[in-house]
Amino acid sequence: MGTRSRIGVMHGDIVKSVYCHWDGYLEHNGAILLERYNSAKANNLVALGNISSLGNNIDPPAGVEHSFDTPHNDTTVFYGRDRSEANQEWKVAHTFEEFLDQCDQCGAEYYYIMRDGVWYCGTTYESTHPLSKKLTVLENALESVKAV
């Protein structure tokens, strides 16, 4: 079973985001996003729609085969592009609360939002979790996980 997440970009109060099925926890998707995805790359990622698994790169190297069934190592696998599934586009939320509803609807356990060049994260876990239903700077969250 995958650790589901939503990955988005926030412009003002509006969040454009996609579902990601695998490895949504901080030490995997969080670390990849922080280390490999700047603001421009985050926008490109979301533009391609829902994700099966996040990789270090959006596209495979030129001339290298990449599909859902035969993925290239370190390349993101998209449901639309790589599996030819329909209706896999990004979603828009006009408020953070609406974004949290989208997380609940897809079963996302973690979420990541690029805002003004900074990655933030959170979780949909119970309200006693320190990252529960708020935006926390991803770099700080990862540091606290490493300290445990």
RARAJO-V524208 format. One record per residue. RES is the residue in one small letter. PHI is phi as a letter, one per 20 degrees, with the letter a starting at -180 (none if undefined). OMEGA is omega in degrees with one decimal (NA if undefined). D_CENTER is the distance of its C-alpha to the mean C-alpha in whole Angstrom. Layout:
BEGIN
RES PHI OMEGA D_CENTER
RES PHI OMEGA D_CENTER
END
This chain:
BEGIN
m none -177.6 17
g e 169.7 13
t e -172.3 11
r f 177.9 9
s b 170.2 6
r d 180.0 5
i c -176.3 3
g b 172.5 6
v c -176.3 9
m d 175.7 12
h c -172.0 16
g m 177.1 19
d e -174.6 18
i e 178.1 16
v d 170.1 12
k d -174.0 11
s b 178.1 8
v c 175.2 7
y e 171.9 7
c c -172.1 6
h f -169.8 9
w d 164.9 10
d l -176.6 10
g f -177.1 7
y f -173.8 10
l g -173.6 10
e f 177.8 13
h d -177.8 11
n g 179.1 7
g g -179.6 8
a f 179.1 11
i f -179.2 10
l f -178.5 8
l f -174.1 11
e e -168.5 13
r d -173.0 12
y c 172.4 10
n e -175.4 13
s f -179.6 13
a f -179.4 14
k f 176.8 12
a f 177.1 9
n f 177.6 11
n f 178.7 12
l f -178.5 9
v f -178.1 8
a f -178.1 12
l e 172.9 12
g n -173.4 11
n g -170.4 9
i d 170.6 8
s e 178.7 10
s b -179.2 9
l e 175.1 8
g d 178.3 11
n f -176.2 12
n c 175.9 13
i f -177.4 12
d d 174.4 16
p f 175.3 19
p g -179.9 22
a g 176.9 24
g n -178.5 26
v e 179.1 24
e f 178.7 24
h b 175.6 20
s b 177.6 19
f f -177.6 18
d f 179.4 21
t c -176.8 22
p f 173.0 18
h e 179.3 19
n g 177.7 18
d m 178.3 15
t d 179.0 14
t f 177.9 11
v d -179.3 12
f d 178.3 12
y f -179.1 14
g f -175.6 16
r f -168.9 17
d d 178.8 17
r c 179.0 18
s l 177.1 20
e e 179.1 19
a e 174.4 19
n l -179.4 18
q d -176.4 14
e f 176.2 14
w f 178.6 11
k d 178.5 13
v d 171.9 14
a c -177.1 15
h e 175.6 18
t b 176.7 18
f f 178.8 15
e f 176.8 17
e f 175.5 17
f f 177.9 13
l f 174.8 13
d f 177.5 16
q f 175.9 13
c f 179.2 11
d f -177.4 14
q f -179.5 15
c d 179.3 13
g m -179.6 13
a f 177.3 10
e e 177.4 11
y c 173.7 8
y b -178.0 6
y c -179.9 5
i c 171.8 8
m e -179.4 9
r c 178.7 13
d l 176.2 16
g n -179.0 15
v c 174.9 14
w e 173.4 10
y c 179.2 11
c b 175.9 9
g a 179.3 11
t c 176.4 12
t e 178.7 14
y f -176.0 17
e g -173.2 20
s f 178.7 21
t e 177.8 23
h f -176.5 20
p f 179.5 19
l d -171.0 16
s f 169.5 16
k l 173.7 15
k b 177.2 16
l d 177.9 14
t c 178.2 15
v g -175.3 14
l g -179.8 12
e g 178.9 15
n f 179.6 17
a f 179.0 15
l f 177.7 15
e f 179.7 19
s f 177.2 20
v f 179.6 18
k f -177.3 20
a f -176.9 23
v e NA 24
END
